[in-house]
Amino acid sequence: MKSLHNYFNRYTSTLISDSEFEYILSHFIYKKLKRRQHLFLQGEIFQNMAFIVKGAMRKYFIDEKGIDHVVDLYIENWWAGDRESFVTSVPSMYNIDAWEDCELLLISRENTLKLCRECPVFNEFILKLDERNNIAAQKRITSSISLTAENRFADFVERHPYFMQRFPQHVIASYLGISKDTLSRVRKKYLNK
């Protein structure tokens, strides 16, 4: 699980030793998901945050008309989950499924809080992760309410070019809040620049 160790060390001011990492890792559970298998479903309480070692996932909800709305996309070295449900133990309004076969490391709320109390470096990591998550959410909100479809797509490609290879156009269109036809049009225009 070298990828998780490296990930921690990117976001902490002091490197986590091998022995510290082994202790932290002992609080995680390894899990595999097949493509299209769900990590959890709407209405469940989200019990474990998931670090993606391998694979790609999406978080989405289904509206009253039965239409999927993609809220987040995740790939290797990203965390997948529903923070609200994880923190407050309320049933989630989201589904998370594997878009590719996935290997995950799961950590419970209880173990997260335990490690925050016991390991200052883990606590620092969680604080930085929360900061980055808040910044990303703020950028996503600003983009979705203020940019045109063309600018939203350009921003998406600039910030997440790797998603273009991993997810089909209908998933990306849903993530951007536009139709597949609009995505096709703006993508063509973007590529012809």
MOVEN-V396522 format. One record per backbone hydrogen bond with DSSP energy under -0.5 kcal/mol. NH is the residue of the N-H (numbers start at 1). CO is the residue of the C=O. E is the energy in kcal/mol with one decimal. If there is no record, write none. Layout:
nh=[NH:NH]
co=[CO:CO]
e=[E:E]
This chain:
nh=[4:5:6:7:8:9:10:11:11:12:17:21:22:23:24:25:26:27:28:29:31:33:36:37:39:40:43:44:46:46:47:49:50:51:51:52:52:53:53:54:57:58:59:60:61:63:63:66:69:71:72:74:77:78:80:83:86:87:88:89:92:95:96:97:98:99:99:100:102:103:104:105:106:107:108:109:112:113:114:115:116:117:118:119:120:122:123:124:125:126:127:128:129:130:131:132:133:134:135:136:137:138:139:140:141:142:143:144:145:146:147:152:153:154:155:156:157:158:159:160:163:164:164:165:166:167:171:172:173:174:175:176:177:177:178:183:184:185:186:187:188:189:190:191:192:193]
co=[1:1:2:3:4:5:6:7:8:9:15:17:18:19:20:21:22:24:25:106:104:102:98:34:96:96:92:41:44:90:45:107:80:49:105:50:78:51:103:103:74:97:72:95:69:61:67:63:61:59:59:57:52:75:50:81:82:83:84:85:44:60:40:58:37:56:97:56:33:54:31:51:29:49:27:47:108:109:110:111:112:113:114:115:118:119:119:120:121:122:123:124:125:126:127:128:129:130:131:132:133:134:135:136:137:138:139:140:141:142:143:148:149:150:151:152:153:154:155:156:160:160:161:162:162:163:168:168:169:170:171:172:173:174:173:179:180:181:182:183:184:185:186:187:188:190]
e=[-0.7:-1.6:-2.9:-2.0:-2.6:-2.2:-1.3:-0.8:-1.2:-0.5:-0.6:-2.7:-2.4:-1.9:-2.5:-3.5:-1.5:-1.9:-2.1:-2.3:-2.3:-2.2:-3.8:-2.4:-3.0:-1.2:-3.5:-2.2:-0.6:-0.5:-0.6:-2.3:-2.3:-0.5:-2.9:-0.6:-2.6:-0.8:-2.4:-1.7:-2.4:-2.1:-2.8:-2.5:-1.8:-0.5:-2.4:-2.3:-2.6:-3.2:-1.6:-2.6:-3.1:-1.2:-3.1:-0.6:-2.5:-2.7:-2.7:-1.9:-3.3:-2.9:-2.1:-2.0:-2.4:-2.8:-0.5:-1.7:-3.1:-2.4:-3.4:-2.2:-3.2:-2.2:-0.5:-0.9:-2.2:-2.7:-2.2:-2.5:-2.1:-1.9:-2.2:-2.9:-0.6:-0.7:-2.3:-2.5:-1.9:-2.5:-2.3:-2.3:-2.6:-2.6:-2.2:-2.6:-2.4:-2.5:-2.3:-2.5:-2.4:-2.3:-2.4:-2.4:-2.4:-2.4:-2.6:-2.5:-1.8:-1.6:-1.9:-2.9:-2.4:-2.4:-2.6:-2.4:-2.8:-2.3:-2.5:-3.0:-1.5:-0.6:-0.9:-0.6:-0.8:-2.2:-0.7:-2.0:-3.0:-1.8:-2.3:-2.2:-0.9:-0.7:-2.6:-2.4:-2.5:-2.2:-3.0:-2.7:-2.0:-2.2:-2.5:-2.6:-1.4:-1.1]
